[in-house]
């Protein structure tokens, strides 16, 4: 029992300290932002790279149509689409100022699409969206309440429509919870280009594209690294008023492809804080299952259930405040099942990383 108690104490201290206490620190810091100078929508250019998104553009286009305030410029960058995406944009945004840029034949990929769009930006801020997101009607009004910073890691919330998709949603939400907690203590370890705001001038100063040109994905997280290395002001925001929502992957394969892309770029970046966080998470998960197996083999079912229920209770408590803040309680309720599956899921990713190349938009990702 001493070993079990020690594990639970260590787990509660580490996870509770980072996730729960860190989240409370994050909220307190957010509430202290009372600078007079704010971001202006009239100083924002929105960049939206897209490739064959005709079936998924509707939510984004409706959000622009219904928005009570719009940014200075809306720029779509077409990455060689052949499904009528550009025609749909022109039809749906009739009466709203926007531009569509087409990539040259020899230029492909989201990273280069964004840089193609950035070249034409003259506003103080750049805001990047994915083509399949939606945002509240008051989104840009809420953006104007943010105090000035160099980069804002804004909320990107995945929504699952069925039981399996809720697990995909939960996987991302747990990572976002950790990221928010770490930002309360130290700094974020990743961001999402689906909802990322940053200063154009600072981007021009710190962008180190050559260091990650070999990676087909990950422009957002590499940019976060570049801002961090140069000591720029990075703020994590968890306010739903500036959140975007997007669908989860619809199949297990697309979910795995997405996770492998994320793992690949995170590994390549070499962020020590991210590496330590992932390592501790894996060690704690393996130790948890090892303890359960030992108690099961020895027939100590009382100890088995004490450890199992206590750890699940800890996690439900530690993660609840963030899930309440983003209003995704349904996926939070699946946390006990997710934890049982997590070691097998982690093992699958580790094995697939050795030989499987994920795809995105019909292109193989070479990490």
C-alpha positions as CSV (number, residue, x, y, z in Angstrom):
1,X,0.0,0.0,0.0
2,X,3.0,2.3,0.6
3,X,3.9,2.1,-3.1
4,X,0.3,2.8,-4.2
5,X,-0.1,5.8,-1.8
6,X,3.3,7.2,-3.0
7,X,2.1,6.9,-6.6
8,X,-1.2,8.7,-5.9
9,X,0.6,11.5,-4.0
10,X,3.2,12.0,-6.7
11,X,0.5,11.9,-9.4
12,X,-1.8,14.4,-7.6
13,X,1.1,16.8,-6.9
14,X,2.4,16.8,-10.5
15,X,-0.8,16.6,-12.5
16,X,-2.9,18.7,-10.1
17,X,-0.2,21.3,-9.8
18,X,0.3,21.7,-13.5
19,X,-3.2,21.3,-14.8
20,X,-5.5,22.7,-12.0
21,X,-3.2,25.2,-10.3
22,X,-1.7,26.2,-13.6
23,X,-5.1,26.8,-15.0
24,X,-6.1,29.0,-12.1
25,X,-2.9,31.0,-12.5
26,X,-3.7,31.4,-16.2
27,X,-7.2,32.7,-15.4
28,X,-5.8,35.1,-12.8
29,X,-3.2,36.5,-15.3
30,X,-5.9,36.8,-17.9
31,X,-8.1,38.9,-15.6
32,X,-5.2,41.2,-14.8
33,X,-4.8,42.3,-18.4
34,X,-6.1,45.8,-18.1
35,X,-3.9,47.7,-20.5
36,X,-5.5,50.7,-22.3
37,X,-4.1,49.9,-25.7
38,X,-6.0,47.0,-27.4
39,X,-5.9,45.1,-30.7
40,X,-8.0,46.7,-33.4
41,X,-10.0,44.7,-36.0
42,X,-9.1,47.4,-38.5
43,X,-5.4,46.4,-38.1
44,X,-6.0,42.7,-38.8
45,X,-5.5,40.7,-42.0
46,X,-7.1,37.3,-41.9
47,X,-5.2,34.6,-43.9
48,X,-7.0,31.4,-44.8
49,X,-5.0,28.8,-46.8
50,X,-7.2,26.1,-48.4
51,X,-7.0,23.1,-50.7
52,X,-10.2,21.4,-51.9
53,X,-12.4,22.5,-49.1
54,X,-15.7,23.1,-51.0
55,X,-17.5,20.6,-48.7
56,X,-16.2,22.2,-45.5
57,X,-16.1,25.9,-46.2
58,X,-19.8,26.6,-45.3
59,X,-19.3,27.2,-41.6
60,X,-16.5,29.7,-42.1
61,X,-18.3,31.6,-44.9
62,X,-21.4,31.8,-42.8
63,X,-19.4,33.1,-39.9
64,X,-18.0,36.0,-42.0
65,X,-21.5,36.8,-43.4
66,X,-23.0,36.9,-39.9
67,X,-20.1,38.7,-38.1
68,X,-21.0,42.0,-36.5
69,X,-17.6,43.4,-37.3
70,X,-15.0,42.4,-39.9
71,X,-11.2,42.7,-40.1
72,X,-9.4,45.0,-42.4
73,X,-8.7,42.3,-45.0
74,X,-9.8,38.7,-45.6
75,X,-7.4,36.8,-47.8
76,X,-7.9,33.3,-49.0
77,X,-4.9,31.5,-50.5
78,X,-5.8,28.7,-52.9
79,X,-3.3,25.7,-52.8
80,X,-4.2,24.3,-56.2
81,X,-7.8,23.4,-55.5
82,X,-9.8,21.6,-58.2
83,X,-13.2,21.2,-56.5
84,X,-14.7,24.6,-57.0
85,X,-13.7,26.1,-53.6
86,X,-12.9,29.5,-55.0
87,X,-16.2,29.7,-56.9
88,X,-18.0,28.9,-53.7
89,X,-16.2,31.6,-51.8
90,X,-17.0,34.2,-54.4
91,X,-20.7,33.2,-54.4
92,X,-21.2,33.1,-50.6
93,X,-19.2,36.2,-49.8
94,X,-20.9,38.4,-52.4
95,X,-20.9,41.9,-50.9
96,X,-18.1,41.3,-48.4
97,X,-14.6,42.5,-49.3
98,X,-12.2,39.6,-49.7
99,X,-9.3,38.4,-51.9
100,X,-8.3,35.1,-53.3
101,X,-4.7,34.5,-54.1
102,X,-3.6,31.4,-56.1
103,X,-0.3,29.7,-55.5
104,X,2.1,29.5,-58.4
105,X,2.4,26.1,-60.0
106,X,5.8,25.3,-58.4
107,X,4.6,26.3,-54.9
108,X,2.6,23.9,-52.7
109,X,1.6,23.3,-49.1
110,X,0.2,25.3,-46.2
111,X,3.4,26.7,-45.0
112,X,4.2,28.4,-48.3
113,X,0.6,29.3,-48.9
114,X,0.7,31.3,-45.6
115,X,4.0,33.0,-46.6
116,X,2.5,33.9,-50.0
117,X,-0.4,35.6,-48.2
118,X,1.9,37.3,-45.6
119,X,3.8,39.0,-48.4
120,X,0.8,41.1,-49.2
121,X,-0.1,42.0,-45.6
122,X,0.2,45.7,-44.6
123,X,-1.7,45.6,-41.3
124,X,-0.2,45.4,-37.8
125,X,-1.6,41.9,-37.1
126,X,-2.0,38.7,-39.0
127,X,-4.8,36.2,-38.0
128,X,-4.7,32.7,-39.4
129,X,-7.8,30.5,-39.8
130,X,-8.3,27.1,-41.1
131,X,-10.9,26.8,-43.9
132,X,-13.2,24.6,-41.9
133,X,-13.7,26.7,-38.8
134,X,-16.6,28.7,-37.4
135,X,-16.5,31.7,-35.0
136,X,-19.0,33.7,-33.0
137,X,-20.8,36.8,-34.5
138,X,-19.0,38.9,-31.9
139,X,-15.6,37.4,-32.5
140,X,-13.8,40.5,-33.8
141,X,-15.4,42.7,-31.2
142,X,-14.1,40.4,-28.6
143,X,-10.6,40.4,-30.2
144,X,-10.6,44.2,-29.6
145,X,-10.7,43.5,-25.9
146,X,-7.3,41.8,-25.9
147,X,-4.4,43.8,-24.6
148,X,-1.6,44.2,-27.0
149,X,1.0,41.4,-27.3
150,X,3.2,39.9,-29.9
151,X,1.3,36.6,-30.3
152,X,-2.0,35.2,-29.1
153,X,-2.6,31.5,-28.8
154,X,-6.4,31.6,-29.3
155,X,-8.8,28.7,-28.5
156,X,-9.4,26.1,-31.2
157,X,-12.1,23.7,-30.0
158,X,-12.9,20.5,-31.8
159,X,-16.5,19.2,-31.7
160,X,-17.4,15.5,-32.1
161,X,-20.8,14.5,-33.3
162,X,-20.8,10.8,-32.3
163,X,-19.3,8.6,-29.6
164,X,-16.0,7.9,-31.4
165,X,-15.5,11.5,-32.4
166,X,-16.0,12.6,-28.8
167,X,-12.9,10.6,-28.0
168,X,-11.0,12.5,-30.7
169,X,-12.3,15.7,-29.3
170,X,-11.3,14.7,-25.8
171,X,-7.7,13.9,-26.9
172,X,-7.2,17.4,-28.2
173,X,-9.0,19.0,-25.2
174,X,-6.7,17.2,-22.8
175,X,-3.6,18.5,-24.6
176,X,-5.1,22.0,-24.6
177,X,-5.7,21.7,-20.8
178,X,-2.1,20.8,-20.3
179,X,-1.0,23.7,-22.6
180,X,-3.1,26.2,-20.7
181,X,-1.8,24.9,-17.3
182,X,1.8,25.2,-18.5
183,X,1.1,28.7,-19.7
184,X,-0.1,29.6,-16.2
185,X,3.2,28.5,-14.7
186,X,5.7,29.1,-17.5
187,X,4.7,29.2,-21.2
188,X,2.7,27.3,-23.8
189,X,4.3,24.3,-25.7
190,X,2.1,24.4,-28.8
191,X,-0.5,26.4,-30.6
192,X,-3.0,26.0,-33.4
193,X,-2.8,27.8,-36.7
194,X,-6.6,27.4,-36.9
195,X,-6.8,30.4,-34.6
196,X,-3.5,32.2,-34.2
197,X,-2.9,36.0,-34.0
198,X,0.4,37.7,-34.2
199,X,2.2,40.9,-35.1
200,X,3.4,41.1,-38.7
201,X,6.5,43.2,-37.8
202,X,7.5,40.6,-35.2
203,X,6.9,37.7,-37.6
204,X,9.3,39.4,-40.1
205,X,11.9,39.8,-37.4
206,X,11.8,36.2,-35.9
207,X,10.6,33.9,-38.7
208,X,13.2,31.1,-39.2
209,X,11.6,29.2,-42.1
210,X,14.8,27.7,-43.3
211,X,15.2,25.7,-40.0
212,X,11.9,23.8,-40.7
213,X,11.5,24.0,-44.4
214,X,12.0,20.2,-44.5
215,X,8.8,19.6,-42.5
216,X,5.6,19.6,-44.5
217,X,3.4,20.7,-41.6
218,X,3.7,22.6,-38.3
219,X,4.1,26.2,-39.3
220,X,2.1,27.2,-36.2
221,X,4.2,25.4,-33.6
222,X,7.5,26.4,-35.3
223,X,6.4,30.0,-35.3
224,X,5.6,29.8,-31.6
225,X,9.1,28.5,-31.1
226,X,10.6,31.4,-33.1
227,X,8.6,33.9,-31.0
228,X,9.6,32.2,-27.8
229,X,13.3,32.0,-28.6
230,X,13.4,35.7,-29.3
231,X,11.7,36.5,-26.0
232,X,8.5,37.9,-27.5
233,X,5.3,38.4,-25.5
234,X,3.1,35.4,-26.0
235,X,-0.4,35.1,-24.4
236,X,-2.6,32.1,-24.2
237,X,-6.3,33.0,-24.3
238,X,-9.1,30.6,-23.2
239,X,-12.0,32.9,-23.6
240,X,-14.8,31.3,-25.6
241,X,-15.7,34.7,-27.2
242,X,-12.5,34.5,-29.3
243,X,-12.6,30.7,-29.8
244,X,-13.1,29.0,-33.1
245,X,-14.9,25.6,-33.5
246,X,-14.1,22.9,-36.0
247,X,-15.0,19.3,-36.6
248,X,-13.0,16.4,-35.4
249,X,-11.6,13.9,-37.9
250,X,-14.4,11.6,-39.1
251,X,-12.5,8.3,-39.3
252,X,-9.9,6.6,-37.1
253,X,-7.4,6.7,-39.9
254,X,-7.7,10.5,-40.4
255,X,-7.5,10.9,-36.6
256,X,-4.2,8.8,-36.5
257,X,-2.8,10.7,-39.5
258,X,-3.5,14.0,-37.7
259,X,-1.9,12.9,-34.5
260,X,1.2,11.5,-36.3
261,X,1.6,14.9,-38.0
262,X,1.5,16.6,-34.7
263,X,3.9,14.2,-33.0
264,X,6.3,14.5,-35.9
265,X,6.6,18.3,-35.7
266,X,6.7,18.4,-31.9
267,X,9.6,15.9,-31.9
268,X,11.4,17.9,-34.6
269,X,11.1,21.1,-32.7
270,X,13.0,19.7,-29.7
271,X,11.3,21.8,-27.0
272,X,12.6,20.5,-23.7
273,X,9.5,21.5,-21.8
274,X,7.3,19.6,-24.3
275,X,9.6,16.6,-24.1
276,X,9.6,16.5,-20.3
277,X,5.8,16.9,-20.2
278,X,5.2,14.1,-22.6
279,X,7.7,11.9,-20.9
280,X,6.2,12.4,-17.5
281,X,2.7,11.7,-18.9
282,X,3.9,8.5,-20.4
283,X,5.7,7.3,-17.3
284,X,2.8,8.1,-15.0
285,X,0.4,6.2,-17.3
286,X,2.7,3.2,-17.5
287,X,3.2,3.2,-13.8
288,X,-0.5,3.3,-13.2
289,X,-1.2,0.3,-15.4
290,X,1.8,-1.6,-13.9
291,X,0.4,-1.1,-10.4
292,X,-3.0,-2.3,-11.5
293,X,-1.6,-5.4,-13.1
294,X,0.5,-6.2,-10.1
295,X,-2.5,-5.9,-7.8
296,X,-4.7,-7.9,-10.1
297,X,-2.1,-10.8,-10.3
298,X,-1.8,-10.8,-6.5
299,X,-5.6,-10.8,-6.1
300,X,-5.6,-7.5,-4.2
301,X,-8.9,-6.3,-5.7
302,X,-9.5,-3.8,-2.9
303,X,-6.2,-2.1,-3.6
304,X,-6.9,-2.4,-7.4
305,X,-10.1,-0.5,-7.1
306,X,-8.8,2.1,-4.7
307,X,-6.0,3.1,-7.1
308,X,-8.2,3.0,-10.1
309,X,-11.1,5.0,-8.7
310,X,-8.8,7.5,-6.9
311,X,-6.8,8.3,-10.0
312,X,-9.9,8.7,-12.2
313,X,-11.4,11.0,-9.5
314,X,-8.3,13.1,-9.4
315,X,-8.3,13.5,-13.2
316,X,-12.0,14.4,-13.4
317,X,-11.4,17.1,-10.7
318,X,-8.2,18.4,-12.2
319,X,-9.5,18.7,-15.7
320,X,-13.0,19.8,-15.0
321,X,-12.4,23.6,-14.7
322,X,-11.0,23.8,-18.2
323,X,-13.7,21.7,-19.7
324,X,-16.3,23.9,-18.0
325,X,-14.7,27.0,-19.4
326,X,-14.9,25.7,-23.0
327,X,-18.3,24.1,-22.4
328,X,-17.3,20.5,-23.5
329,X,-18.6,18.5,-20.5
330,X,-19.9,15.6,-22.7
331,X,-16.4,14.7,-23.8
332,X,-15.0,15.2,-20.2
333,X,-17.4,12.5,-19.0
334,X,-15.5,10.0,-21.3
335,X,-12.3,10.6,-19.4
336,X,-12.4,7.3,-17.5
337,X,-12.7,5.2,-20.6
338,X,-10.1,7.3,-22.4
339,X,-7.6,6.6,-19.6
340,X,-8.0,2.8,-20.0
341,X,-7.4,3.1,-23.7
342,X,-4.5,5.6,-23.5
343,X,-1.5,3.2,-23.2
344,X,-2.7,1.2,-26.2
345,X,-3.3,4.4,-28.2
346,X,0.2,5.6,-27.2
347,X,1.8,2.3,-28.2
348,X,0.0,2.4,-31.6
349,X,1.4,5.9,-32.3
350,X,4.9,4.8,-31.3
351,X,4.8,1.8,-33.6
352,X,3.3,3.7,-36.6
353,X,5.9,6.4,-36.3
354,X,8.5,3.9,-37.3
355,X,7.2,3.1,-40.8
356,X,3.9,4.8,-41.5
357,X,3.8,8.1,-43.4
358,X,0.6,10.1,-42.7
359,X,-1.2,12.0,-45.5
360,X,-2.9,15.4,-45.6
361,X,-5.0,16.7,-48.5
362,X,-4.0,13.8,-50.6
363,X,-0.3,14.4,-50.1
364,X,2.2,12.3,-48.2
365,X,3.7,14.1,-45.2
366,X,7.4,13.8,-45.1
367,X,8.7,14.6,-41.6
